Amino acid sequence: MAIVYKKALRENPRNPQQPKKYYPQLLTMGKSVDEELIAYQVKELSALSKGDIQSVITNFLDVVRTNLYAGHSVNIRNFGIFSMSAKTEGADTKAECTAKKIKSIRINFRAAKSIRPDVNATRAEDKISFIDFDTYVKNMFGNTSLPDDSGNDDDDDVVIDPGF
């Protein structure tokens, strides 16, 4: 299956006077994959039941959260590293630098090299293919005409959900 992208017309934020250019923008298609679907897919690859797998996933997420909240990074070999970072406010003195200066917390993820996408991969199992949205729609629904980018079409917008 190919990753779908659309052609987005954008201006250069550093120099808005330059002519706009088209850039490929990856699209997320269909529904988000949740724990239940992952459990089903793993069940199909193993001898465990879907319920056993869902329990393991739930417990895994709880343990990851607990370790992150304890200030640890979590390294899942061949997957990546989860860690936390904070958006903070500066203080003029060391004494004024308190927890109240922490404005928000974020969980970060750094993918391991083994799962990072490589658009130049040569091995079949690592190769990623792409298809532009217009071609995707034509392949899914036949040779239908698509509205232009002017926004002046009278047709209702079509939402494509391939039902993954």
TITORSE-596418 format. One record per atom (N, C-alpha, C): residue number from 1; residue in one letter; atom name; x, y, z. Coordinates in nm, 3 decimals, m for minus. Example, Ala and Ser with C-alpha at 12.3 -4.5 7.8 and 13.67 -1.06 7.14 Angstrom:
! residues 2
NODE|1|A|N|1.319|m0.569|0.780
NODE|1|A|CA|1.230|m0.450|0.780
NODE|1|A|C|1.320|m0.330|0.780
NODE|2|S|N|1.285|m0.225|0.708
NODE|2|S|CA|1.367|m0.106|0.714
NODE|2|S|C|1.290|0.003|0.787
This chain:
! residues 164
NODE|1|M|N|0.084|m0.118|0.000
NODE|1|M|CA|0.000|0.000|0.000
NODE|1|M|C|0.088|0.124|0.000
NODE|2|A|N|0.049|0.222|m0.073
NODE|2|A|CA|0.126|0.344|m0.086
NODE|2|A|C|0.079|0.449|0.016
NODE|3|I|N|0.169|0.538|0.050
NODE|3|I|CA|0.136|0.652|0.136
NODE|3|I|C|0.082|0.763|0.046
NODE|4|V|N|m0.034|0.816|0.081
NODE|4|V|CA|m0.100|0.917|m0.002
NODE|4|V|C|m0.051|1.055|0.039
NODE|5|Y|N|m0.028|1.139|m0.062
NODE|5|Y|CA|0.010|1.277|m0.035
NODE|5|Y|C|m0.071|1.370|m0.122
NODE|6|K|N|m0.083|1.495|m0.077
NODE|6|K|CA|m0.147|1.595|m0.160
NODE|6|K|C|m0.044|1.701|m0.195
NODE|7|K|N|m0.074|1.776|m0.298
NODE|7|K|CA|0.016|1.882|m0.343
NODE|7|K|C|m0.032|2.013|m0.284
NODE|8|A|N|0.040|2.063|m0.184
NODE|8|A|CA|m0.001|2.182|m0.110
NODE|8|A|C|0.078|2.304|m0.158
NODE|9|L|N|0.007|2.409|m0.194
NODE|9|L|CA|0.068|2.534|m0.237
NODE|9|L|C|0.098|2.618|m0.114
NODE|10|R|N|0.227|2.651|m0.094
NODE|10|R|CA|0.268|2.726|0.024
NODE|10|R|C|0.365|2.838|m0.012
NODE|11|E|N|0.363|2.940|0.073
NODE|11|E|CA|0.459|3.047|0.057
NODE|11|E|C|0.580|3.019|0.146
NODE|12|N|N|0.691|3.081|0.114
NODE|12|N|CA|0.811|3.069|0.194
NODE|12|N|C|0.793|3.158|0.317
NODE|13|P|N|0.788|3.101|0.439
NODE|13|P|CA|0.763|3.183|0.557
NODE|13|P|C|0.875|3.284|0.584
NODE|14|R|N|0.994|3.255|0.536
NODE|14|R|CA|1.106|3.348|0.556
NODE|14|R|C|1.103|3.464|0.457
NODE|15|N|N|1.039|3.441|0.343
NODE|15|N|CA|1.030|3.546|0.242
NODE|15|N|C|0.896|3.534|0.169
NODE|16|P|N|0.790|3.592|0.225
NODE|16|P|CA|0.656|3.582|0.165
NODE|16|P|C|0.647|3.647|0.026
NODE|17|Q|N|0.745|3.726|m0.011
NODE|17|Q|CA|0.744|3.791|m0.142
NODE|17|Q|C|0.778|3.695|m0.255
NODE|18|Q|N|0.844|3.585|m0.225
NODE|18|Q|CA|0.879|3.487|m0.327
NODE|18|Q|C|0.752|3.417|m0.376
NODE|19|P|N|0.754|3.369|m0.498
NODE|19|P|CA|0.636|3.297|m0.548
NODE|19|P|C|0.611|3.170|m0.466
NODE|20|K|N|0.484|3.136|m0.452
NODE|20|K|CA|0.448|3.014|m0.380
NODE|20|K|C|0.493|2.892|m0.460
NODE|21|K|N|0.519|2.783|m0.388
NODE|21|K|CA|0.561|2.657|m0.450
NODE|21|K|C|0.474|2.545|m0.397
NODE|22|Y|N|0.464|2.437|m0.474
NODE|22|Y|CA|0.391|2.318|m0.432
NODE|22|Y|C|0.485|2.224|m0.358
NODE|23|Y|N|0.435|2.171|m0.248
NODE|23|Y|CA|0.511|2.076|m0.168
NODE|23|Y|C|0.424|1.954|m0.141
NODE|24|P|N|0.483|1.831|m0.148
NODE|24|P|CA|0.406|1.713|m0.110
NODE|24|P|C|0.378|1.716|0.040
NODE|25|Q|N|0.253|1.689|0.078
NODE|25|Q|CA|0.213|1.683|0.219
NODE|25|Q|C|0.147|1.548|0.243
NODE|26|L|N|0.206|1.468|0.332
NODE|26|L|CA|0.153|1.335|0.359
NODE|26|L|C|0.016|1.344|0.424
NODE|27|L|N|m0.074|1.254|0.384
NODE|27|L|CA|m0.209|1.249|0.439
NODE|27|L|C|m0.225|1.125|0.525
NODE|28|T|N|m0.303|1.136|0.629
NODE|28|T|CA|m0.342|1.021|0.709
NODE|28|T|C|m0.478|0.977|0.659
NODE|29|M|N|m0.486|0.854|0.615
NODE|29|M|CA|m0.609|0.804|0.553
NODE|29|M|C|m0.683|0.712|0.649
NODE|30|G|N|m0.813|0.722|0.647
NODE|30|G|CA|m0.897|0.631|0.724
NODE|30|G|C|m0.891|0.658|0.873
NODE|31|K|N|m0.935|0.559|0.946
NODE|31|K|CA|m0.941|0.570|1.091
NODE|31|K|C|m0.802|0.548|1.152
NODE|32|S|N|m0.783|0.603|1.270
NODE|32|S|CA|m0.660|0.582|1.344
NODE|32|S|C|m0.657|0.437|1.392
NODE|33|V|N|m0.539|0.379|1.394
NODE|33|V|CA|m0.523|0.243|1.444
NODE|33|V|C|m0.520|0.249|1.596
NODE|34|D|N|m0.608|0.174|1.661
NODE|34|D|CA|m0.615|0.176|1.807
NODE|34|D|C|m0.564|0.045|1.866
NODE|35|E|N|m0.566|0.038|2.000
NODE|35|E|CA|m0.517|m0.081|2.070
NODE|35|E|C|m0.591|m0.207|2.026
NODE|36|E|N|m0.721|m0.196|2.004
NODE|36|E|CA|m0.801|m0.314|1.967
NODE|36|E|C|m0.756|m0.371|1.832
NODE|37|L|N|m0.734|m0.284|1.733
NODE|37|L|CA|m0.690|m0.331|1.602
NODE|37|L|C|m0.549|m0.388|1.609
NODE|38|I|N|m0.462|m0.322|1.685
NODE|38|I|CA|m0.326|m0.375|1.702
NODE|38|I|C|m0.332|m0.513|1.767
NODE|39|A|N|m0.415|m0.528|1.869
NODE|39|A|CA|m0.429|m0.658|1.937
NODE|39|A|C|m0.477|m0.764|1.838
NODE|40|Y|N|m0.574|m0.730|1.755
NODE|40|Y|CA|m0.624|m0.825|1.655
NODE|40|Y|C|m0.514|m0.864|1.556
NODE|41|Q|N|m0.439|m0.765|1.509
NODE|41|Q|CA|m0.333|m0.793|1.412
NODE|41|Q|C|m0.223|m0.878|1.473
NODE|42|V|N|m0.187|m0.851|1.599
NODE|42|V|CA|m0.085|m0.932|1.667
NODE|42|V|C|m0.139|m1.073|1.690
NODE|43|K|N|m0.267|m1.085|1.725
NODE|43|K|CA|m0.329|m1.218|1.746
NODE|43|K|C|m0.316|m1.303|1.620
NODE|44|E|N|m0.334|m1.240|1.505
NODE|44|E|CA|m0.324|m1.313|1.378
NODE|44|E|C|m0.182|m1.364|1.352
NODE|45|L|N|m0.083|m1.302|1.417
NODE|45|L|CA|0.057|m1.342|1.398
NODE|45|L|C|0.109|m1.432|1.509
NODE|46|S|N|0.027|m1.461|1.610
NODE|46|S|CA|0.076|m1.537|1.725
NODE|46|S|C|m0.027|m1.638|1.772
NODE|47|A|N|0.008|m1.709|1.878
NODE|47|A|CA|m0.083|m1.808|1.936
NODE|47|A|C|m0.159|m1.751|2.054
NODE|48|L|N|m0.138|m1.624|2.086
NODE|48|L|CA|m0.207|m1.562|2.199
NODE|48|L|C|m0.347|m1.517|2.158
NODE|49|S|N|m0.434|m1.506|2.257
NODE|49|S|CA|m0.569|m1.458|2.229
NODE|49|S|C|m0.567|m1.305|2.220
NODE|50|K|N|m0.671|m1.250|2.159
NODE|50|K|CA|m0.684|m1.105|2.148
NODE|50|K|C|m0.691|m1.042|2.287
NODE|51|G|N|m0.763|m1.104|2.380
NODE|51|G|CA|m0.774|m1.053|2.516
NODE|51|G|C|m0.640|m1.050|2.588
NODE|52|D|N|m0.559|m1.157|2.569
NODE|52|D|CA|m0.425|m1.160|2.630
NODE|52|D|C|m0.340|m1.046|2.576
NODE|53|I|N|m0.347|m1.024|2.446
NODE|53|I|CA|m0.266|m0.920|2.383
NODE|53|I|C|m0.313|m0.782|2.429
NODE|54|Q|N|m0.446|m0.761|2.437
NODE|54|Q|CA|m0.497|m0.632|2.485
NODE|54|Q|C|m0.451|m0.606|2.628
NODE|55|S|N|m0.448|m0.708|2.711
NODE|55|S|CA|m0.402|m0.694|2.848
NODE|55|S|C|m0.254|m0.655|2.851
NODE|56|V|N|m0.174|m0.719|2.768
NODE|56|V|CA|m0.031|m0.687|2.762
NODE|56|V|C|m0.011|m0.543|2.715
NODE|57|I|N|m0.085|m0.501|2.613
NODE|57|I|CA|m0.072|m0.363|2.562
NODE|57|I|C|m0.109|m0.263|2.671
NODE|58|T|N|m0.221|m0.286|2.739
NODE|58|T|CA|m0.265|m0.196|2.846
NODE|58|T|C|m0.160|m0.188|2.956
NODE|59|N|N|m0.110|m0.303|2.999
NODE|59|N|CA|m0.009|m0.306|3.105
NODE|59|N|C|0.121|m0.241|3.057
NODE|60|F|N|0.158|m0.263|2.933
NODE|60|F|CA|0.279|m0.202|2.875
NODE|60|F|C|0.268|m0.050|2.880
NODE|61|L|N|0.154|0.004|2.838
NODE|61|L|CA|0.135|0.149|2.839
NODE|61|L|C|0.140|0.205|2.980
NODE|62|D|N|0.081|0.133|3.076
NODE|62|D|CA|0.086|0.177|3.216
NODE|62|D|C|0.229|0.181|3.268
NODE|63|V|N|0.308|0.079|3.235
NODE|63|V|CA|0.447|0.073|3.282
NODE|63|V|C|0.531|0.183|3.216
NODE|64|V|N|0.509|0.207|3.087
NODE|64|V|CA|0.582|0.315|3.019
NODE|64|V|C|0.548|0.448|3.086
NODE|65|R|N|0.421|0.475|3.107
NODE|65|R|CA|0.377|0.600|3.171
NODE|65|R|C|0.440|0.614|3.311
NODE|66|T|N|0.435|0.507|3.391
NODE|66|T|CA|0.490|0.510|3.526
NODE|66|T|C|0.639|0.545|3.523
NODE|67|N|N|0.713|0.484|3.433
NODE|67|N|CA|0.857|0.511|3.424
NODE|67|N|C|0.886|0.652|3.374
NODE|68|L|N|0.808|0.700|3.279
NODE|68|L|CA|0.826|0.839|3.232
NODE|68|L|C|0.797|0.936|3.345
NODE|69|Y|N|0.691|0.913|3.419
NODE|69|Y|CA|0.653|1.003|3.530
NODE|69|Y|C|0.752|0.996|3.645
NODE|70|A|N|0.833|0.890|3.649
NODE|70|A|CA|0.938|0.879|3.750
NODE|70|A|C|1.068|0.944|3.703
NODE|71|G|N|1.066|1.002|3.583
NODE|71|G|CA|1.184|1.073|3.533
NODE|71|G|C|1.278|0.990|3.450
NODE|72|H|N|1.238|0.869|3.414
NODE|72|H|CA|1.323|0.782|3.332
NODE|72|H|C|1.288|0.797|3.185
NODE|73|S|N|1.385|0.772|3.098
NODE|73|S|CA|1.351|0.753|2.957
NODE|73|S|C|1.320|0.604|2.939
NODE|74|V|N|1.244|0.571|2.838
NODE|74|V|CA|1.206|0.432|2.812
NODE|74|V|C|1.257|0.395|2.674
NODE|75|N|N|1.350|0.299|2.669
NODE|75|N|CA|1.413|0.258|2.545
NODE|75|N|C|1.358|0.121|2.505
NODE|76|I|N|1.279|0.118|2.398
NODE|76|I|CA|1.226|m0.006|2.344
NODE|76|I|C|1.316|m0.043|2.226
NODE|77|R|N|1.401|m0.143|2.247
NODE|77|R|CA|1.500|m0.180|2.147
NODE|77|R|C|1.434|m0.206|2.011
NODE|78|N|N|1.495|m0.157|1.907
NODE|78|N|CA|1.448|m0.168|1.768
NODE|78|N|C|1.315|m0.096|1.744
NODE|79|F|N|1.274|m0.011|1.839
NODE|79|F|CA|1.155|0.071|1.818
NODE|79|F|C|1.189|0.217|1.840
NODE|80|G|N|1.232|0.252|1.962
NODE|80|G|CA|1.271|0.390|1.987
NODE|80|G|C|1.273|0.423|2.134
NODE|81|I|N|1.300|0.550|2.162
NODE|81|I|CA|1.313|0.598|2.299
NODE|81|I|C|1.206|0.703|2.328
NODE|82|F|N|1.134|0.683|2.438
NODE|82|F|CA|1.038|0.781|2.489
NODE|82|F|C|1.106|0.858|2.601
NODE|83|S|N|1.086|0.988|2.603
NODE|83|S|CA|1.139|1.071|2.711
NODE|83|S|C|1.046|1.190|2.729
NODE|84|M|N|1.068|1.264|2.836
NODE|84|M|CA|0.983|1.381|2.862
NODE|84|M|C|1.067|1.508|2.852
NODE|85|S|N|1.002|1.615|2.811
NODE|85|S|CA|1.065|1.747|2.810
NODE|85|S|C|0.961|1.847|2.859
NODE|86|A|N|1.009|1.966|2.894
NODE|86|A|CA|0.919|2.066|2.951
NODE|86|A|C|0.934|2.199|2.879
NODE|87|K|N|0.822|2.269|2.866
NODE|87|K|CA|0.824|2.408|2.822
NODE|87|K|C|0.830|2.489|2.951
NODE|88|T|N|0.933|2.572|2.964
NODE|88|T|CA|0.956|2.641|3.090
NODE|88|T|C|0.970|2.791|3.070
NODE|89|E|N|0.965|2.860|3.180
NODE|89|E|CA|0.984|3.005|3.183
NODE|89|E|C|1.114|3.032|3.257
NODE|90|G|N|1.193|3.124|3.208
NODE|90|G|CA|1.321|3.155|3.272
NODE|90|G|C|1.304|3.233|3.400
NODE|91|A|N|1.406|3.223|3.487
NODE|91|A|CA|1.408|3.297|3.613
NODE|91|A|C|1.540|3.374|3.621
NODE|92|D|N|1.535|3.488|3.684
NODE|92|D|CA|1.655|3.571|3.697
NODE|92|D|C|1.755|3.515|3.796
NODE|93|T|N|1.706|3.446|3.900
NODE|93|T|CA|1.797|3.391|4.001
NODE|93|T|C|1.769|3.242|4.019
NODE|94|K|N|1.868|3.174|4.076
NODE|94|K|CA|1.853|3.031|4.104
NODE|94|K|C|1.738|3.006|4.201
NODE|95|A|N|1.722|3.092|4.298
NODE|95|A|CA|1.616|3.077|4.398
NODE|95|A|C|1.477|3.089|4.336
NODE|96|E|N|1.463|3.171|4.232
NODE|96|E|CA|1.333|3.189|4.166
NODE|96|E|C|1.301|3.075|4.069
NODE|97|C|N|1.400|2.991|4.040
NODE|97|C|CA|1.381|2.880|3.946
NODE|97|C|C|1.315|2.764|4.021
NODE|98|T|N|1.183|2.762|4.018
NODE|98|T|CA|1.106|2.659|4.089
NODE|98|T|C|1.019|2.582|3.990
NODE|99|A|N|0.950|2.481|4.041
NODE|99|A|CA|0.861|2.399|3.957
NODE|99|A|C|0.749|2.482|3.897
NODE|100|K|N|0.717|2.596|3.957
NODE|100|K|CA|0.612|2.682|3.902
NODE|100|K|C|0.651|2.740|3.766
NODE|101|K|N|0.779|2.735|3.734
NODE|101|K|CA|0.826|2.785|3.604
NODE|101|K|C|0.804|2.682|3.492
NODE|102|I|N|0.760|2.561|3.527
NODE|102|I|CA|0.729|2.458|3.427
NODE|102|I|C|0.587|2.483|3.380
NODE|103|K|N|0.572|2.515|3.252
NODE|103|K|CA|0.441|2.553|3.197
NODE|103|K|C|0.368|2.434|3.134
NODE|104|S|N|0.441|2.342|3.074
NODE|104|S|CA|0.377|2.223|3.016
NODE|104|S|C|0.482|2.114|2.998
NODE|105|I|N|0.433|1.992|2.990
NODE|105|I|CA|0.518|1.874|2.974
NODE|105|I|C|0.481|1.805|2.843
NODE|106|R|N|0.580|1.751|2.778
NODE|106|R|CA|0.558|1.682|2.652
NODE|106|R|C|0.631|1.549|2.654
NODE|107|I|N|0.570|1.448|2.593
NODE|107|I|CA|0.637|1.320|2.576
NODE|107|I|C|0.697|1.318|2.436
NODE|108|N|N|0.826|1.290|2.428
NODE|108|N|CA|0.898|1.285|2.302
NODE|108|N|C|0.924|1.141|2.261
NODE|109|F|N|0.937|1.120|2.132
NODE|109|F|CA|0.971|0.987|2.081
NODE|109|F|C|1.078|1.003|1.975
NODE|110|R|N|1.187|0.929|1.990
NODE|110|R|CA|1.294|0.924|1.889
NODE|110|R|C|1.297|0.782|1.834
NODE|111|A|N|1.262|0.770|1.708
NODE|111|A|CA|1.256|0.637|1.647
NODE|111|A|C|1.395|0.576|1.634
NODE|112|A|N|1.401|0.445|1.654
NODE|112|A|CA|1.526|0.371|1.632
NODE|112|A|C|1.555|0.365|1.483
NODE|113|K|N|1.680|0.351|1.449
NODE|113|K|CA|1.719|0.344|1.307
NODE|113|K|C|1.645|0.231|1.235
NODE|114|S|N|1.617|0.123|1.307
NODE|114|S|CA|1.554|0.006|1.244
NODE|114|S|C|1.413|0.033|1.195
NODE|115|I|N|1.344|0.137|1.245
NODE|115|I|CA|1.208|0.165|1.198
NODE|115|I|C|1.195|0.297|1.125
NODE|116|R|N|1.304|0.374|1.119
NODE|116|R|CA|1.296|0.502|1.049
NODE|116|R|C|1.272|0.480|0.901
NODE|117|P|N|1.178|0.552|0.844
NODE|117|P|CA|1.153|0.538|0.700
NODE|117|P|C|1.271|0.590|0.619
NODE|118|D|N|1.297|0.524|0.508
NODE|118|D|CA|1.405|0.564|0.417
NODE|118|D|C|1.348|0.567|0.276
NODE|119|V|N|1.329|0.686|0.221
NODE|119|V|CA|1.270|0.696|0.088
NODE|119|V|C|1.362|0.639|m0.020
NODE|120|N|N|1.488|0.615|0.014
NODE|120|N|CA|1.583|0.559|m0.083
NODE|120|N|C|1.612|0.412|m0.058
NODE|121|A|N|1.533|0.345|0.024
NODE|121|A|CA|1.557|0.205|0.057
NODE|121|A|C|1.550|0.119|m0.069
NODE|122|T|N|1.634|0.019|m0.074
NODE|122|T|CA|1.636|m0.070|m0.190
NODE|122|T|C|1.577|m0.207|m0.159
NODE|123|R|N|1.575|m0.248|m0.031
NODE|123|R|CA|1.515|m0.377|0.005
NODE|123|R|C|1.364|m0.366|m0.006
NODE|124|A|N|1.301|m0.466|m0.062
NODE|124|A|CA|1.156|m0.462|m0.089
NODE|124|A|C|1.075|m0.438|0.038
NODE|125|E|N|1.111|m0.503|0.149
NODE|125|E|CA|1.033|m0.486|0.271
NODE|125|E|C|1.051|m0.350|0.337
NODE|126|D|N|1.156|m0.277|0.300
NODE|126|D|CA|1.181|m0.144|0.356
NODE|126|D|C|1.137|m0.031|0.264
NODE|127|K|N|1.101|m0.065|0.142
NODE|127|K|CA|1.067|0.036|0.043
NODE|127|K|C|0.930|0.098|0.071
NODE|128|I|N|0.924|0.229|0.061
NODE|128|I|CA|0.798|0.303|0.080
NODE|128|I|C|0.760|0.361|m0.055
NODE|129|S|N|0.634|0.341|m0.093
NODE|129|S|CA|0.588|0.401|m0.218
NODE|129|S|C|0.489|0.512|m0.185
NODE|130|F|N|0.475|0.605|m0.277
NODE|130|F|CA|0.388|0.720|m0.258
NODE|130|F|C|0.294|0.732|m0.377
NODE|131|I|N|0.175|0.788|m0.353
NODE|131|I|CA|0.078|0.812|m0.459
NODE|131|I|C|0.011|0.945|m0.430
NODE|132|D|N|m0.001|1.029|m0.532
NODE|132|D|CA|m0.065|1.158|m0.507
NODE|132|D|C|m0.216|1.139|m0.493
NODE|133|F|N|m0.279|1.229|m0.420
NODE|133|F|CA|m0.420|1.217|m0.384
NODE|133|F|C|m0.510|1.207|m0.507
NODE|134|D|N|m0.485|1.288|m0.609
NODE|134|D|CA|m0.570|1.285|m0.729
NODE|134|D|C|m0.566|1.146|m0.793
NODE|135|T|N|m0.448|1.088|m0.804
NODE|135|T|CA|m0.435|0.954|m0.862
NODE|135|T|C|m0.502|0.851|m0.772
NODE|136|Y|N|m0.488|0.867|m0.642
NODE|136|Y|CA|m0.551|0.776|m0.547
NODE|136|Y|C|m0.702|0.776|m0.565
NODE|137|V|N|m0.761|0.894|m0.574
NODE|137|V|CA|m0.906|0.905|m0.591
NODE|137|V|C|m0.948|0.842|m0.723
NODE|138|K|N|m0.876|0.869|m0.830
NODE|138|K|CA|m0.910|0.811|m0.961
NODE|138|K|C|m0.902|0.659|m0.957
NODE|139|N|N|m0.800|0.605|m0.885
NODE|139|N|CA|m0.787|0.460|m0.874
NODE|139|N|C|m0.899|0.399|m0.789
NODE|140|M|N|m0.943|0.472|m0.686
NODE|140|M|CA|m1.047|0.421|m0.597
NODE|140|M|C|m1.186|0.430|m0.661
NODE|141|F|N|m1.214|0.538|m0.731
NODE|141|F|CA|m1.350|0.567|m0.776
NODE|141|F|C|m1.365|0.577|m0.927
NODE|142|G|N|m1.264|0.539|m0.999
NODE|142|G|CA|m1.273|0.552|m1.144
NODE|142|G|C|m1.228|0.691|m1.187
NODE|143|N|N|m1.255|0.725|m1.307
NODE|143|N|CA|m1.206|0.850|m1.365
NODE|143|N|C|m1.303|0.964|m1.335
NODE|144|T|N|m1.324|0.994|m1.207
NODE|144|T|CA|m1.413|1.104|m1.169
NODE|144|T|C|m1.337|1.235|m1.176
NODE|145|S|N|m1.408|1.341|m1.204
NODE|145|S|CA|m1.341|1.470|m1.208
NODE|145|S|C|m1.330|1.524|m1.066
NODE|146|L|N|m1.218|1.584|m1.036
NODE|146|L|CA|m1.194|1.640|m0.905
NODE|146|L|C|m1.213|1.790|m0.910
NODE|147|P|N|m1.260|1.850|m0.800
NODE|147|P|CA|m1.275|1.995|m0.799
NODE|147|P|C|m1.138|2.061|m0.809
NODE|148|D|N|m1.135|2.179|m0.868
NODE|148|D|CA|m1.009|2.251|m0.876
NODE|148|D|C|m0.978|2.315|m0.741
NODE|149|D|N|m0.861|2.375|m0.729
NODE|149|D|CA|m0.818|2.434|m0.603
NODE|149|D|C|m0.879|2.571|m0.578
NODE|150|S|N|m0.968|2.617|m0.664
NODE|150|S|CA|m1.021|2.752|m0.649
NODE|150|S|C|m1.121|2.764|m0.535
NODE|151|G|N|m1.179|2.650|m0.495
NODE|151|G|CA|m1.278|2.652|m0.387
NODE|151|G|C|m1.415|2.695|m0.435
NODE|152|N|N|m1.434|2.709|m0.567
NODE|152|N|CA|m1.561|2.757|m0.621
NODE|152|N|C|m1.649|2.645|m0.674
NODE|153|D|N|m1.617|2.521|m0.641
NODE|153|D|CA|m1.700|2.412|m0.692
NODE|153|D|C|m1.829|2.403|m0.613
NODE|154|D|N|m1.932|2.351|m0.676
NODE|154|D|CA|m2.062|2.339|m0.612
NODE|154|D|C|m2.083|2.203|m0.547
NODE|155|D|N|m1.984|2.113|m0.563
NODE|155|D|CA|m1.997|1.979|m0.509
NODE|155|D|C|m1.967|1.979|m0.359
NODE|156|D|N|m2.030|1.885|m0.290
NODE|156|D|CA|m1.997|1.865|m0.148
NODE|156|D|C|m1.860|1.798|m0.141
NODE|157|D|N|m1.786|1.827|m0.033
NODE|157|D|CA|m1.656|1.765|m0.015
NODE|157|D|C|m1.675|1.616|0.007
NODE|158|V|N|m1.582|1.537|m0.045
NODE|158|V|CA|m1.586|1.392|m0.031
NODE|158|V|C|m1.481|1.352|0.071
NODE|159|V|N|m1.523|1.275|0.169
NODE|159|V|CA|m1.430|1.222|0.268
NODE|159|V|C|m1.402|1.078|0.232
NODE|160|I|N|m1.275|1.045|0.216
NODE|160|I|CA|m1.238|0.911|0.179
NODE|160|I|C|m1.191|0.835|0.303
NODE|161|D|N|m1.262|0.727|0.332
NODE|161|D|CA|m1.225|0.642|0.445
NODE|161|D|C|m1.217|0.500|0.393
NODE|162|P|N|m1.093|0.456|0.361
NODE|162|P|CA|m1.081|0.321|0.306
NODE|162|P|C|m1.113|0.211|0.407
NODE|163|G|N|m1.141|0.250|0.533
NODE|163|G|CA|m1.186|0.154|0.632
NODE|163|G|C|m1.080|0.061|0.684
NODE|164|F|N|m0.962|0.112|0.707
NODE|164|F|CA|m0.855|0.029|0.760
NODE|164|F|C|m0.888|m0.013|0.901
